[in-house]
Amino acid sequence: MGRLIKNNYTNIALLKELMTTPPMTAQQHAEIMRKRIAHRRMVEEAKELKTASEDVFEGH
């Protein structure tokens, strides 16, 4: 069990707030998705650089 269990109660909102909040626009959704993708790419590139640097040190 290497993963932590996510606490589902950290963001508690009133049902009325959830039901009366307008849905996000397509532009808002697109911006959120662009940020997620950029972050994921940054993490993947960092992992690749780390493994590449480890390979360099193991070769010597």
Order of alpha helices (4+ residues) and beta strands (2+ residues): alpha-alpha
